[in-house]
Amino acid sequence: MSARKNPFTSLKDILTRLMGEADLPFNPADALIWKRWEDIVGSVIAEHARPVWIKGGKLKVKVSDPIWLQELGFMEEQIKEKINTHLGRKAVEKIEFRLGDP
């Protein structure tokens, strides 16, 4: 019997290659936004809004209803400053709030 090569690549190998590339479409350190979201915006806002993705300095946040959408739109600058302060760098330049299920 001849040994067959495994057609699958391990997740460890994929992640190692991804983390080694300089041209990632995201910054892995941005994952702290999700981990610290409630600390950044507070528990009340966190109940009604959740980050969905970040790319190129633009953070997309899903919001539970139109009232929160409007309110958070007014708070964009403060939230952006808090996120960047928590991350220790200017990771977020713009926040896009959208209606959806947070």
C-alpha positions in Angstrom: 0.0 0.0 0.0 1.3 3.4 -0.8 0.9 6.3 1.6 -1.6 8.9 0.4 -1.0 12.5 1.1 -3.6 14.1 3.4 -5.7 16.5 1.2 -6.6 18.6 4.2 -4.5 21.4 5.7 -4.6 21.7 9.5 -6.1 24.8 11.0 -2.9 25.4 12.8 -1.0 25.6 9.5 -3.5 27.9 8.0 -3.4 30.3 11.0 0.4 30.2 11.1 0.5 31.2 7.4 -2.1 33.9 7.8 -0.4 35.5 10.8 2.9 35.5 9.0 1.6 37.5 6.1 2.0 41.2 6.1 -1.0 41.9 3.9 -3.8 40.6 6.2 -7.2 42.1 5.4 -7.6 42.7 9.2 -5.5 43.4 12.2 -5.7 40.4 14.6 -5.3 42.9 17.5 -8.7 44.4 16.5 -10.4 41.3 18.0 -10.1 43.1 21.3 -13.0 45.2 20.2 -15.3 42.2 20.6 -13.7 41.1 23.9 -13.9 44.5 25.5 -17.1 45.8 23.8 -19.2 45.9 27.0 -16.4 47.7 28.9 -16.1 50.2 26.1 -19.7 51.1 25.5 -21.3 50.0 28.8 -23.8 47.2 29.4 -26.9 49.1 28.3 -25.6 49.9 24.9 -24.0 46.5 24.6 -27.5 44.9 24.9 -28.6 46.9 21.9 -25.5 47.0 19.7 -22.7 44.6 18.7 -19.7 45.0 16.4 -19.9 42.9 13.3 -16.7 43.5 11.4 -13.8 45.9 11.0 -11.8 46.6 7.9 -9.7 49.5 6.8 -10.5 51.5 9.9 -14.3 51.1 9.4 -16.2 49.3 12.1 -19.7 48.0 11.3 -22.1 47.7 14.3 -25.5 46.1 14.3 -28.1 47.9 16.3 -31.4 46.5 17.6 -33.9 49.3 16.7 -34.1 52.7 15.0 -34.1 54.7 18.3 -30.7 53.2 19.3 -29.5 53.6 15.7 -30.1 57.4 15.9 -28.8 57.7 19.5 -25.6 55.8 18.7 -25.1 57.9 15.6 -24.9 60.9 17.8 -22.4 59.1 20.0 -20.1 57.9 17.2 -17.1 60.2 18.1 -17.2 59.2 21.8 -17.4 55.5 21.0 -14.7 55.7 18.5 -12.4 57.5 20.9 -13.1 54.9 23.6 -12.3 52.0 21.3 -9.1 53.6 20.1 -8.1 54.4 23.7 -8.8 50.7 24.8 -6.7 49.4 21.9 -3.9 52.0 22.4 -3.9 53.0 18.7 -6.2 54.6 16.1 -7.9 51.4 14.9 -11.3 52.9 14.1 -11.7 55.9 11.9 -15.4 55.5 11.2 -18.3 53.6 12.7 -21.2 52.5 10.5 -24.3 51.7 12.5 -26.9 49.5 10.8 -30.2 48.0 11.9 -30.1 44.3 12.5 -30.0 41.6 15.1 -27.1 42.4 17.4 
